[in-house]
Amino acid sequence: MIHPVDPRRDVQRKFPLLGRLLPEPAIHFFSAYFPPVYLSHIVGIRSAATGKEIEGWLVACPLTPQRMLSLPLERVYRKIIETGRLAERLGARILGLGAFTAVVGDAGVTVARHLRIPVTTGNSYTVAVALQALREAAQQIGIPLSGATAAVVGATGAIGRVAARLLAREVPRLILAGRRAERLESIRSLVEAEGARTEIAKDLYALREADLVLVVSSSPVAIIRPEHLKPGAVVCDVAQPRNVSPLVAAQRDDVLVIDGGIVEVPGEVDFGFDFGLPPRMTYACMAETITLALEGRWESYSLGRRLSIEQVEEIARLAEKHGFRLAGFLSFGRPVSEARLQWIRARALFPTGHIRG
Ligand SMILES: NC(=O)c1ccc[n+]([C@@H]2O[C@H](COP(=O)([O-])OP(=O)(O)OC[C@H]3O[C@@H](n4cnc5c(N)ncnc54)[C@H](OP(=O)(O)O)[C@@H]3O)[C@@H](O)[C@H]2O)c1
């Protein structure tokens, strides 16, 4: 299940005329009155391990993130459940909740209770893929994890909580950032128990000390601005919609921002709908649902905000077995060139020095 993230762009993908004519506030408003939308039939996914082929469907909950956050929760649940019932009628045996449909309320628990098929948020595999991308990008830039300061923005969330615990095993110093200091404080000892010296950020300027930043916050608008980041930093933005401002791309050629949580699907997949990624790529949350289907695990795998390290490790193993691979780096939707990596590498080594490009 997906939903419009960038209202005009995404509505145009399904309803070109409507998307072009309606102003953005009107899309937000009308999205509450729109029924669930059938988007496409997915074919061609084939397990690299067993050769098994599966099919699926993309369905859309019409609500935008802003609407999901402003409408009464009961109304949002009802719309997500209605969209889930459409998936049931199509013949789906498991439902994956994408982006904000997994963020609102209790992260899938209530929705799953009202459907006959199992439901997963995809968050366990998203954690695995985001950390893998961060590790790989750090290596490319020449930042050894064993000496790095890392930060997790949105550390109290479903993805952030377990991602922070896993990162704390790999770096000596970890900064937990988010909206509410008292909530961050409540998970500090849990994270610290995994190894890293852990600090709570007062605000996003604390990110200026971080070599690696994992962005897993769920703000409906961008929150990380150019002045928040250290020269040579690697930032992995998993949030949908993006939580790193496009100004960072425009003004900070000395940091690497990668779009997190994107993988390549095994087989000759045809999603039948352009949801904004290059061919054969998908979001890790969708990949978790596909992995469970390939594995025949018809169960509600990731629900709620207390995911375990074991869940993350198991789904990563299963996805790898069936042939999912980390996609090449994209930054604000565009491939990252080797020249760009070299440039940032130099800035990481000589942050204030004069460098010739
Ligand atoms: N790329 C993918 O495949 C993929 C897959 C799944 C999810 N996602 C995206 O990942 C993000 C996180 O998902 P989640 O399920 O972990 O969400 P979540 O459980 O709601 O957690 C969100 C976290 O962000 C914090 N936060 C919210 N607004 C903030 C703001 N304005 N400033 C700073 N921190 C803020 C929250 O703080 P509080 O605790 O104080 O509320 C919480 O710690 C979402 O954007 C989601 O759409 C992407």
The ligand as an ORCA input file, in Angstrom:
! r2SCAN-3c Opt
* xyz 0 1
  N      12.494      4.036      2.540
  C      11.737      3.070      3.065
  O      11.700      1.937      2.592
  C      10.918      3.359      4.304
  C      10.312      2.295      4.950
  C       9.596      2.549      6.104
  C       9.482      3.850      6.591
  N      10.061      4.862      5.931
  C      10.015      6.234      6.462
  O      10.876      6.299      7.600
  C      10.422      7.308      8.493
  C      10.349      6.759      9.924
  O       9.376      5.739     10.023
  P       8.976      5.109     11.445
  O       7.946      4.088     11.150
  O      10.174      4.717     12.200
  O       8.274      6.375     12.146
  P       7.909      6.614     13.684
  O       7.835      5.323     14.415
  O       6.726      7.490     13.705
  O       9.161      7.420     14.261
  C       9.460      8.691     13.805
  C      10.523      9.346     14.678
  O      10.710     10.662     14.160
  C      10.599     11.617     15.192
  N      10.069     12.852     14.637
  C       8.850     13.065     14.093
  N       8.733     14.352     13.680
  C       9.924     14.941     13.958
  C      10.421     16.259     13.775
  N       9.684     17.216     13.247
  N      11.690     16.520     14.177
  C      12.463     15.553     14.727
  N      12.029     14.279     14.930
  C      10.771     13.988     14.551
  C       9.665     10.982     16.204
  O       9.872     11.608     17.457
  P       8.830     11.459     18.660
  O       9.160     10.156     19.312
  O       9.135     12.602     19.561
  O       7.470     11.481     18.048
  C      10.145      9.536     16.142
  O      11.320      9.383     16.882
  C       9.089      7.791      7.933
  O       9.312      8.966      7.189
  C       8.677      6.669      6.996
  O       7.811      7.119      5.968
  C      10.796      4.647      4.794
*
